[in-house]
Amino acid sequence: MKKERENFGSRAAVIMAMAGSAIGLGNIWRFPYMVGEYGGAAFIVVYIFASLLLALPIFFAESIIGRRSGANTFGAMETLAPRTRWKWLGLLTIVSPVIILSYYSVVGGWSVEYLFKALAFDFAAASDAEVTGFFGRFIASTWQPVVAHTVFLATVAGIVLAGVKKGIEKFTKATMPVLFVLIVLIAAYSLTLPGSRGGVDYLLRPDFSKLTPSVVAAAMGQAFFSLSLGVGTILTYASYMRKDENLLASGLGTAASDLFFAVLAGFAVVPAVFAAGLAPGAGPGLVFETLPYIFHKMGATLPWASAIIAIVFFLTILVAALTSAISMLEVGVAYLTEEKGMDRRAATWALTAFAWVVGVLCSLSFGPLSHVHLLGNPLFDFLDKLCSNWLLPLGGLLFTLFVGWKMPRADVYDEFTNGGTLRANLLLFPLVHFLIRYAAPVGIFVVFLTDLLL
Ligand code: TRP
């Protein structure tokens, strides 16, 4: 008794929705501070290799499963491998996106707060000490970040409630092109700042002596996080794709725009950090702590330009975060409506409520609950590490094993090449299948193991 499923309306819409999911806080907030923390250009080089050799094959594996089955992550496993233990992979991927959503929404809330601060011209008006101290005080407070988290999450739920076509597709289509223009402008501005040269060198001159197993593992985790892999987000979106879409093209298009966007964000953030004489290794606060300082300094001489750049910047982060967060919620909503017969409204609110509660605890873990540790980390850090370092690689590994070893090669071939009708796909199929079957799983496993043992 299958319900009629919605589909994305056009090829451009699919790529934009996938890119909308991929491009988010991972690119603008997480990537620059990871680059700063893990040694600059060398991290970027490893990140690019991890994206091409490990992440892209998972992207293809998820799209193949999603479109072949035309179902949510759980239903996909039941359709392609009925009554096997693979259903646990389906279940894993229902749980993890909602966990990610809960702490992601906290950072989404930060961008809401900062947008309001920018709109109020706060960065120019405050004193040096106020600007640098603001982030620490804000995240450690009880109510402000919780309210911001609530506003962010409610917006996400509202968009998902409107449905795939009217909500996600419309929203993403309207905002993604604007986003590209904005980040290019900000990067260009950042490069004109006196003293930004050091940042450019930092981003372009790799020092490979800094590479350690944990740098490689972090680069891999970042690549998976950035492409929304390992938890069935891409699988679910691919299940909304029509049979005549090209999986190779949408995968390459998404990966290329995601990579391009991350590097642009790096160029927007890191040179500005150097120009201000600040340290790139400041951690998760990098974007929220150092950029307001830069807007503040600039505000002394150019108040209007500084205010406008600040508003545009935090608006950019917010929009990018929203398009990603809706993709996390959609995975669970697809499961609950299709497998459990819940209506879309109930499913959306149930998952939102769960993410809200966990998110509130994450938010408080910077303040009143900072003494509560799980395996040595406050809740926010614990969940981020659990997801990026463990659940995403594990999910990704299992998706590649499923397509590489469980699905008949003929089915994979049929799906990837649209029944043998696409030329470039036919040509690349042996390589892609090799990557999915051997290179990616072995690579992920080795990175996992060396990080664990060394
Ligand atoms: N890729 C998004 C970003 O870079 C975040 C994201 C969306 C995600 N869906 C996901 C991360 C699923 C992991 C899994 O911000």
Boltz pocket constraint, residues with backbone or C-beta under 6 A from the ligand:
constraints:
  - pocket:
      binder: B
      contacts: [[A, 21], [A, 22], [A, 23], [A, 24], [A, 25], [A, 26], [A, 27], [A, 97], [A, 100], [A, 224], [A, 225], [A, 226], [A, 227], [A, 228], [A, 229], [A, 230], [A, 231], [A, 233], [A, 320], [A, 324], [A, 325], [A, 327], [A, 328], [A, 392]]
      max_distance: 6.0
